[in-house]
Amino acid sequence: MAGVFAVIAAVIAFTPAIRSTKIARENAAREQWWNRAQWALGLAASDDQEDREVANDALQALLEDATPTEGKMIYRTIKNLQRPAAVDTPAIATENRPRRKVIRWLGIPARPSPDAS
């Protein structure tokens, strides 16, 4: 009878060890997932079209193991990557003359006008 109690005690002691090992393994896998996701999201912000395409492929692969919230984040990032690349187009000036800033609540110009001499 003492042998049966010893086996039961061993099983009771062994169960938390198995459980903590499983939790540690899952946490390590999540940490690796986030490292890959951060790399891909950083690459998605690149000015280079090829880098963004690699990021798109990586994010699609990561989407399989993502939580629902992470999946939404990745989906929005991929959706933004599919838009025409505004990052690669140069900025165009719409106005050439400097504007005067006015402190509206006082009606006083923030700096003197170039015309006032």
Secondary structure, 3 states (H helix, E strand, C coil): CHHHHHHHHHHHHHHHHHHHHHHHHHHHHHHHHHHHHHHHHHHHCCCCHHHHHHHHHHHHHHHCCCCHHHHHHHHHHHHHHHCCCCCCCCCCCCCCCCCCCEECCCCEECCCCCCCC
